[in-house]
Amino acid sequence: MNIIIPELVLDISLFILAAAFLGCIYRMIVGPSAADRAISSDIIGNIVMCAIAVYSMKIHSTEYFSAVLVIAILGFVGLTVIAKFIYGGDVIDHDK
């Protein structure tokens, strides 16, 4: 069952993702707190993953899906480290 998504839908999707990316860049720069900046950086990672997936659908290829997986893993680990730093102050626990 091959369903071909029209090129116009993919182009509109990329445009919407670009607008969301710019909005997150604005929030990252202007954000009033460190939590806002951390969340916007995580959302930027998700937008990049979506843009790569839409682009690979546009060119009818599956070569970039491994890049999406790597970005997802790095985004999770990065946000976890940032959240631990904001909450506790220390990223690495040292035994005393």
Chimera marker file (.cmm) of the C-alpha trace (Angstrom):
<marker_set name="trace">
<marker id="1" x="0.000" y="0.000" z="0.000" r="1" g="1" b="0" radius="0.5"/>
<marker id="2" x="1.990" y="2.945" z="-1.287" r="1" g="1" b="0" radius="0.5"/>
<marker id="3" x="0.400" y="6.272" z="-0.539" r="1" g="1" b="0" radius="0.5"/>
<marker id="4" x="2.192" y="9.167" z="-2.155" r="1" g="1" b="0" radius="0.5"/>
<marker id="5" x="1.887" y="12.435" z="-0.285" r="1" g="1" b="0" radius="0.5"/>
<marker id="6" x="1.536" y="15.401" z="-2.637" r="1" g="1" b="0" radius="0.5"/>
<marker id="7" x="4.613" y="17.612" z="-2.941" r="1" g="1" b="0" radius="0.5"/>
<marker id="8" x="2.597" y="20.688" z="-1.965" r="1" g="1" b="0" radius="0.5"/>
<marker id="9" x="1.722" y="19.153" z="1.411" r="1" g="1" b="0" radius="0.5"/>
<marker id="10" x="5.381" y="18.417" z="2.092" r="1" g="1" b="0" radius="0.5"/>
<marker id="11" x="6.402" y="21.937" z="1.075" r="1" g="1" b="0" radius="0.5"/>
<marker id="12" x="3.762" y="23.468" z="3.355" r="1" g="1" b="0" radius="0.5"/>
<marker id="13" x="4.942" y="21.202" z="6.176" r="1" g="1" b="0" radius="0.5"/>
<marker id="14" x="8.527" y="22.372" z="5.734" r="1" g="1" b="0" radius="0.5"/>
<marker id="15" x="7.370" y="25.998" z="5.751" r="1" g="1" b="0" radius="0.5"/>
<marker id="16" x="5.415" y="25.485" z="8.989" r="1" g="1" b="0" radius="0.5"/>
<marker id="17" x="8.419" y="23.766" z="10.570" r="1" g="1" b="0" radius="0.5"/>
<marker id="18" x="10.640" y="26.692" z="9.535" r="1" g="1" b="0" radius="0.5"/>
<marker id="19" x="8.217" y="29.165" z="11.144" r="1" g="1" b="0" radius="0.5"/>
<marker id="20" x="8.154" y="27.087" z="14.337" r="1" g="1" b="0" radius="0.5"/>
<marker id="21" x="11.954" y="26.946" z="14.288" r="1" g="1" b="0" radius="0.5"/>
<marker id="22" x="12.167" y="30.740" z="14.135" r="1" g="1" b="0" radius="0.5"/>
<marker id="23" x="9.682" y="31.040" z="16.988" r="1" g="1" b="0" radius="0.5"/>
<marker id="24" x="11.773" y="28.715" z="19.135" r="1" g="1" b="0" radius="0.5"/>
<marker id="25" x="14.954" y="30.627" z="18.318" r="1" g="1" b="0" radius="0.5"/>
<marker id="26" x="13.205" y="33.784" z="19.501" r="1" g="1" b="0" radius="0.5"/>
<marker id="27" x="12.123" y="32.090" z="22.737" r="1" g="1" b="0" radius="0.5"/>
<marker id="28" x="15.632" y="30.758" z="23.272" r="1" g="1" b="0" radius="0.5"/>
<marker id="29" x="17.123" y="34.241" z="22.975" r="1" g="1" b="0" radius="0.5"/>
<marker id="30" x="14.441" y="36.223" z="24.835" r="1" g="1" b="0" radius="0.5"/>
<marker id="31" x="13.181" y="33.535" z="27.243" r="1" g="1" b="0" radius="0.5"/>
<marker id="32" x="12.773" y="34.902" z="30.741" r="1" g="1" b="0" radius="0.5"/>
<marker id="33" x="14.070" y="31.786" z="32.510" r="1" g="1" b="0" radius="0.5"/>
<marker id="34" x="16.541" y="28.989" z="31.982" r="1" g="1" b="0" radius="0.5"/>
<marker id="35" x="13.683" y="26.483" z="31.816" r="1" g="1" b="0" radius="0.5"/>
<marker id="36" x="12.173" y="28.334" z="28.836" r="1" g="1" b="0" radius="0.5"/>
<marker id="37" x="15.515" y="28.209" z="27.060" r="1" g="1" b="0" radius="0.5"/>
<marker id="38" x="15.943" y="24.493" z="27.830" r="1" g="1" b="0" radius="0.5"/>
<marker id="39" x="12.482" y="23.617" z="26.553" r="1" g="1" b="0" radius="0.5"/>
<marker id="40" x="12.951" y="25.673" z="23.397" r="1" g="1" b="0" radius="0.5"/>
<marker id="41" x="16.247" y="23.908" z="22.682" r="1" g="1" b="0" radius="0.5"/>
<marker id="42" x="14.491" y="20.549" z="23.045" r="1" g="1" b="0" radius="0.5"/>
<marker id="43" x="11.705" y="21.682" z="20.729" r="1" g="1" b="0" radius="0.5"/>
<marker id="44" x="14.294" y="22.840" z="18.190" r="1" g="1" b="0" radius="0.5"/>
<marker id="45" x="15.712" y="19.315" z="18.207" r="1" g="1" b="0" radius="0.5"/>
<marker id="46" x="12.249" y="17.906" z="17.599" r="1" g="1" b="0" radius="0.5"/>
<marker id="47" x="11.640" y="20.369" z="14.768" r="1" g="1" b="0" radius="0.5"/>
<marker id="48" x="14.919" y="19.361" z="13.144" r="1" g="1" b="0" radius="0.5"/>
<marker id="49" x="13.922" y="15.691" z="13.435" r="1" g="1" b="0" radius="0.5"/>
<marker id="50" x="10.559" y="16.418" z="11.812" r="1" g="1" b="0" radius="0.5"/>
<marker id="51" x="12.172" y="18.464" z="9.051" r="1" g="1" b="0" radius="0.5"/>
<marker id="52" x="14.601" y="15.638" z="8.263" r="1" g="1" b="0" radius="0.5"/>
<marker id="53" x="11.733" y="13.139" z="8.168" r="1" g="1" b="0" radius="0.5"/>
<marker id="54" x="9.630" y="15.358" z="5.888" r="1" g="1" b="0" radius="0.5"/>
<marker id="55" x="12.608" y="15.984" z="3.619" r="1" g="1" b="0" radius="0.5"/>
<marker id="56" x="13.328" y="12.269" z="3.348" r="1" g="1" b="0" radius="0.5"/>
<marker id="57" x="9.678" y="11.706" z="2.411" r="1" g="1" b="0" radius="0.5"/>
<marker id="58" x="10.033" y="14.433" z="-0.198" r="1" g="1" b="0" radius="0.5"/>
<marker id="59" x="13.008" y="12.739" z="-1.849" r="1" g="1" b="0" radius="0.5"/>
<marker id="60" x="11.508" y="9.231" z="-1.372" r="1" g="1" b="0" radius="0.5"/>
<marker id="61" x="14.440" y="7.944" z="0.664" r="1" g="1" b="0" radius="0.5"/>
<marker id="62" x="14.988" y="6.308" z="4.044" r="1" g="1" b="0" radius="0.5"/>
<marker id="63" x="18.685" y="7.122" z="4.373" r="1" g="1" b="0" radius="0.5"/>
<marker id="64" x="18.213" y="9.931" z="6.893" r="1" g="1" b="0" radius="0.5"/>
<marker id="65" x="16.138" y="8.053" z="9.465" r="1" g="1" b="0" radius="0.5"/>
<marker id="66" x="19.260" y="7.033" z="11.379" r="1" g="1" b="0" radius="0.5"/>
<marker id="67" x="20.097" y="10.735" z="11.768" r="1" g="1" b="0" radius="0.5"/>
<marker id="68" x="16.627" y="11.274" z="13.244" r="1" g="1" b="0" radius="0.5"/>
<marker id="69" x="17.309" y="8.516" z="15.783" r="1" g="1" b="0" radius="0.5"/>
<marker id="70" x="20.663" y="10.019" z="16.787" r="1" g="1" b="0" radius="0.5"/>
<marker id="71" x="19.140" y="13.488" z="17.201" r="1" g="1" b="0" radius="0.5"/>
<marker id="72" x="16.356" y="12.015" z="19.362" r="1" g="1" b="0" radius="0.5"/>
<marker id="73" x="18.840" y="10.285" z="21.661" r="1" g="1" b="0" radius="0.5"/>
<marker id="74" x="21.069" y="13.352" z="21.954" r="1" g="1" b="0" radius="0.5"/>
<marker id="75" x="18.060" y="15.577" z="22.609" r="1" g="1" b="0" radius="0.5"/>
<marker id="76" x="16.845" y="13.350" z="25.424" r="1" g="1" b="0" radius="0.5"/>
<marker id="77" x="20.247" y="13.135" z="27.074" r="1" g="1" b="0" radius="0.5"/>
<marker id="78" x="20.853" y="16.861" z="26.651" r="1" g="1" b="0" radius="0.5"/>
<marker id="79" x="17.529" y="17.876" z="28.144" r="1" g="1" b="0" radius="0.5"/>
<marker id="80" x="18.046" y="15.479" z="31.043" r="1" g="1" b="0" radius="0.5"/>
<marker id="81" x="21.432" y="17.044" z="31.809" r="1" g="1" b="0" radius="0.5"/>
<marker id="82" x="20.044" y="20.574" z="31.572" r="1" g="1" b="0" radius="0.5"/>
<marker id="83" x="17.100" y="19.714" z="33.823" r="1" g="1" b="0" radius="0.5"/>
<marker id="84" x="19.407" y="18.155" z="36.408" r="1" g="1" b="0" radius="0.5"/>
<marker id="85" x="21.630" y="21.234" z="36.299" r="1" g="1" b="0" radius="0.5"/>
<marker id="86" x="18.681" y="23.607" z="36.730" r="1" g="1" b="0" radius="0.5"/>
<marker id="87" x="17.161" y="21.561" z="39.546" r="1" g="1" b="0" radius="0.5"/>
<marker id="88" x="20.182" y="20.472" z="41.529" r="1" g="1" b="0" radius="0.5"/>
<marker id="89" x="23.153" y="22.467" z="40.330" r="1" g="1" b="0" radius="0.5"/>
<marker id="90" x="25.508" y="19.512" z="39.789" r="1" g="1" b="0" radius="0.5"/>
<marker id="91" x="25.430" y="17.478" z="36.620" r="1" g="1" b="0" radius="0.5"/>
<marker id="92" x="27.879" y="14.820" z="37.810" r="1" g="1" b="0" radius="0.5"/>
<marker id="93" x="27.483" y="13.427" z="41.323" r="1" g="1" b="0" radius="0.5"/>
<marker id="94" x="30.812" y="13.064" z="43.073" r="1" g="1" b="0" radius="0.5"/>
<marker id="95" x="31.191" y="10.647" z="45.970" r="1" g="1" b="0" radius="0.5"/>
<marker id="96" x="32.720" y="12.360" z="48.982" r="1" g="1" b="0" radius="0.5"/>
<link id1="1" id2="2" r="1" g="1" b="0" radius="0.2"/>
<link id1="2" id2="3" r="1" g="1" b="0" radius="0.2"/>
<link id1="3" id2="4" r="1" g="1" b="0" radius="0.2"/>
<link id1="4" id2="5" r="1" g="1" b="0" radius="0.2"/>
<link id1="5" id2="6" r="1" g="1" b="0" radius="0.2"/>
<link id1="6" id2="7" r="1" g="1" b="0" radius="0.2"/>
<link id1="7" id2="8" r="1" g="1" b="0" radius="0.2"/>
<link id1="8" id2="9" r="1" g="1" b="0" radius="0.2"/>
<link id1="9" id2="10" r="1" g="1" b="0" radius="0.2"/>
<link id1="10" id2="11" r="1" g="1" b="0" radius="0.2"/>
<link id1="11" id2="12" r="1" g="1" b="0" radius="0.2"/>
<link id1="12" id2="13" r="1" g="1" b="0" radius="0.2"/>
<link id1="13" id2="14" r="1" g="1" b="0" radius="0.2"/>
<link id1="14" id2="15" r="1" g="1" b="0" radius="0.2"/>
<link id1="15" id2="16" r="1" g="1" b="0" radius="0.2"/>
<link id1="16" id2="17" r="1" g="1" b="0" radius="0.2"/>
<link id1="17" id2="18" r="1" g="1" b="0" radius="0.2"/>
<link id1="18" id2="19" r="1" g="1" b="0" radius="0.2"/>
<link id1="19" id2="20" r="1" g="1" b="0" radius="0.2"/>
<link id1="20" id2="21" r="1" g="1" b="0" radius="0.2"/>
<link id1="21" id2="22" r="1" g="1" b="0" radius="0.2"/>
<link id1="22" id2="23" r="1" g="1" b="0" radius="0.2"/>
<link id1="23" id2="24" r="1" g="1" b="0" radius="0.2"/>
<link id1="24" id2="25" r="1" g="1" b="0" radius="0.2"/>
<link id1="25" id2="26" r="1" g="1" b="0" radius="0.2"/>
<link id1="26" id2="27" r="1" g="1" b="0" radius="0.2"/>
<link id1="27" id2="28" r="1" g="1" b="0" radius="0.2"/>
<link id1="28" id2="29" r="1" g="1" b="0" radius="0.2"/>
<link id1="29" id2="30" r="1" g="1" b="0" radius="0.2"/>
<link id1="30" id2="31" r="1" g="1" b="0" radius="0.2"/>
<link id1="31" id2="32" r="1" g="1" b="0" radius="0.2"/>
<link id1="32" id2="33" r="1" g="1" b="0" radius="0.2"/>
<link id1="33" id2="34" r="1" g="1" b="0" radius="0.2"/>
<link id1="34" id2="35" r="1" g="1" b="0" radius="0.2"/>
<link id1="35" id2="36" r="1" g="1" b="0" radius="0.2"/>
<link id1="36" id2="37" r="1" g="1" b="0" radius="0.2"/>
<link id1="37" id2="38" r="1" g="1" b="0" radius="0.2"/>
<link id1="38" id2="39" r="1" g="1" b="0" radius="0.2"/>
<link id1="39" id2="40" r="1" g="1" b="0" radius="0.2"/>
<link id1="40" id2="41" r="1" g="1" b="0" radius="0.2"/>
<link id1="41" id2="42" r="1" g="1" b="0" radius="0.2"/>
<link id1="42" id2="43" r="1" g="1" b="0" radius="0.2"/>
<link id1="43" id2="44" r="1" g="1" b="0" radius="0.2"/>
<link id1="44" id2="45" r="1" g="1" b="0" radius="0.2"/>
<link id1="45" id2="46" r="1" g="1" b="0" radius="0.2"/>
<link id1="46" id2="47" r="1" g="1" b="0" radius="0.2"/>
<link id1="47" id2="48" r="1" g="1" b="0" radius="0.2"/>
<link id1="48" id2="49" r="1" g="1" b="0" radius="0.2"/>
<link id1="49" id2="50" r="1" g="1" b="0" radius="0.2"/>
<link id1="50" id2="51" r="1" g="1" b="0" radius="0.2"/>
<link id1="51" id2="52" r="1" g="1" b="0" radius="0.2"/>
<link id1="52" id2="53" r="1" g="1" b="0" radius="0.2"/>
<link id1="53" id2="54" r="1" g="1" b="0" radius="0.2"/>
<link id1="54" id2="55" r="1" g="1" b="0" radius="0.2"/>
<link id1="55" id2="56" r="1" g="1" b="0" radius="0.2"/>
<link id1="56" id2="57" r="1" g="1" b="0" radius="0.2"/>
<link id1="57" id2="58" r="1" g="1" b="0" radius="0.2"/>
<link id1="58" id2="59" r="1" g="1" b="0" radius="0.2"/>
<link id1="59" id2="60" r="1" g="1" b="0" radius="0.2"/>
<link id1="60" id2="61" r="1" g="1" b="0" radius="0.2"/>
<link id1="61" id2="62" r="1" g="1" b="0" radius="0.2"/>
<link id1="62" id2="63" r="1" g="1" b="0" radius="0.2"/>
<link id1="63" id2="64" r="1" g="1" b="0" radius="0.2"/>
<link id1="64" id2="65" r="1" g="1" b="0" radius="0.2"/>
<link id1="65" id2="66" r="1" g="1" b="0" radius="0.2"/>
<link id1="66" id2="67" r="1" g="1" b="0" radius="0.2"/>
<link id1="67" id2="68" r="1" g="1" b="0" radius="0.2"/>
<link id1="68" id2="69" r="1" g="1" b="0" radius="0.2"/>
<link id1="69" id2="70" r="1" g="1" b="0" radius="0.2"/>
<link id1="70" id2="71" r="1" g="1" b="0" radius="0.2"/>
<link id1="71" id2="72" r="1" g="1" b="0" radius="0.2"/>
<link id1="72" id2="73" r="1" g="1" b="0" radius="0.2"/>
<link id1="73" id2="74" r="1" g="1" b="0" radius="0.2"/>
<link id1="74" id2="75" r="1" g="1" b="0" radius="0.2"/>
<link id1="75" id2="76" r="1" g="1" b="0" radius="0.2"/>
<link id1="76" id2="77" r="1" g="1" b="0" radius="0.2"/>
<link id1="77" id2="78" r="1" g="1" b="0" radius="0.2"/>
<link id1="78" id2="79" r="1" g="1" b="0" radius="0.2"/>
<link id1="79" id2="80" r="1" g="1" b="0" radius="0.2"/>
<link id1="80" id2="81" r="1" g="1" b="0" radius="0.2"/>
<link id1="81" id2="82" r="1" g="1" b="0" radius="0.2"/>
<link id1="82" id2="83" r="1" g="1" b="0" radius="0.2"/>
<link id1="83" id2="84" r="1" g="1" b="0" radius="0.2"/>
<link id1="84" id2="85" r="1" g="1" b="0" radius="0.2"/>
<link id1="85" id2="86" r="1" g="1" b="0" radius="0.2"/>
<link id1="86" id2="87" r="1" g="1" b="0" radius="0.2"/>
<link id1="87" id2="88" r="1" g="1" b="0" radius="0.2"/>
<link id1="88" id2="89" r="1" g="1" b="0" radius="0.2"/>
<link id1="89" id2="90" r="1" g="1" b="0" radius="0.2"/>
<link id1="90" id2="91" r="1" g="1" b="0" radius="0.2"/>
<link id1="91" id2="92" r="1" g="1" b="0" radius="0.2"/>
<link id1="92" id2="93" r="1" g="1" b="0" radius="0.2"/>
<link id1="93" id2="94" r="1" g="1" b="0" radius="0.2"/>
<link id1="94" id2="95" r="1" g="1" b="0" radius="0.2"/>
<link id1="95" id2="96" r="1" g="1" b="0" radius="0.2"/>
</marker_set>
